[in-house]
């Protein structure tokens, strides 16, 4: 079975850096160095850099972006960009507590010359609105963090390589899309959480992620997928470690995720939101049109064990059985019964 025919193909080829090594920070630095010729022209036009990490509930720290991955990005930026750098997140829990748990606060003194700051997008409360669909396929609005759409910002995704309990795998696109919806902060009443609007059913979730990715893509700068220690099994928070020892970087978020799936041994036909993004040209999902810079995929590939709910996750691929597929046939049957 081949991938669906694209509706609006992504133009041209994409490059993805795939670095293998025993030092997370160096892997990340080298991955950005490999795509420097693509990053620099875009970076030079921006006033500040925004790094979007992947926050998570995980005392082991396996689920979230590690401080050393951010160090690798900041090391790359240091000689190339003189403007301020912001680490910004809208966590489903308390963003500031997450920063402390993952050791991000210590980065402020280490990278003072880069005017580094930490921002909680939930507390900032600035947003843009876009439309999703709910479980009943009705249009519903969602509030997304405005900074992620700021034309002055060069947005870097700092994702973690993980399996997922709804959409098979969570990589760069998932980190950006589900990191954008805002929620109330601790102690605020009534509490609210825009992220819940995405969890409206397996089909709806994949489609809502496409809608959001389409809106966000024009302001995406570069993607990092940190696979130094990935997660398999019951991700995104309760899986087990896989020592893949890789870092993936690209200015094309879809292509970065496509290569990441290959290194995880995950069937690219199973990840609905990425297939949709490829079909409408959000990025390059055709592996034959992606140039790999660095390690060959085959040399780093590990077959990740998927979530125990994988059969349910894949229901998006089958026919829609909630409604009769051809409503007009009901009228014909009714007319025949009355004849």
Steps between C-alpha positions, in 0.01 A plus 500: 500500500644835394444842655194695380540716193579860604234763441751786501852353488780661695730662243852366458719295729574536872818438698508333839806465722530165677784495751607199706731527801548447872453863611149650487618861503755443223250303290258793510775752421623291207147449367443876478847547357415258218205719390669832575473618139121468522461645848722809473311689227173466692661570836657823375156647428365453853517716813505216755507121526223305670576142607192288567592204725289192575383515862368186666386341827789266562721482812753299297528794253487251210184653346612860470765712334827471690709802592796362304293497180431871555870555569577349160262746333632796698861402421411502131328840526770672708740602218224543242222702663543805724136562588311371804393137538175395666408153622120496488242234578129461580511183707185307591621525860695784660758617247729667754510186715591301192786740422632447852465121484695479175774738615424779256545771764874428515527588131425864575835559666690274257374691195464850642682649200223369275237686703325172571159508669230251596139577411182324606261550210203409722582788735574735212143439377546648152330293235373464147185306421450227243226247423496127578229236480347337806385139543178577312700658215374846592731801481649603834751779573832447676744753649865453400805676647561817299880489531511187286361714215722804558663592165798644693578162658713220356316202648704192588321184604689290759307173500558155648470173306209307652214262428153634578166384638280669237696585184764221495806726530574846640788687339554857375154576355314357799720697739417826322132439438403375846737744667312794352155476667479698824354406838422663833781534754509342844237647732296666226125441516325381304776285355513443126723314256495554123711187444196287583334619181750295300405176674161466335549154348782332309389632160425848625833525685701423187301746292516775762876459513512552123290817526730641766820398320381678186447819699833475683728385216572844347676598823696178560877551496677171573412172667706285733395146592718382786529122483801464723272306732162442341187349654318187385189320622241697695621847411488791514552485877505137617726323251850364530832632378661415165867606464478609137776759549392722211397858428292606198474857370336666201332821392219273374315368805309236302818363345668490843213293637500272196866415556437455873227245426743305283759488779227373737384231259146645494286458190459854354152403376378474858555862612191682384587861573834472320342333198246783485777761527687331217191486282438876520862612474574608857832320452671216315376155609636305205824337618623476140504882493689545828879523504660357814807681630711288734435144612308262272156414639577128491802546728295653786159337455337335800152351496313683776226310682173688448234595753277220626198686352644500148202316346265769625735775381493359148122518471541835321613298195181300458149590380286738704240273655337750736264610219359327198758566224240596235206683649319509164460123511278534807247703295505238225435224752219700653338561159521131416334410831211740430447379144 
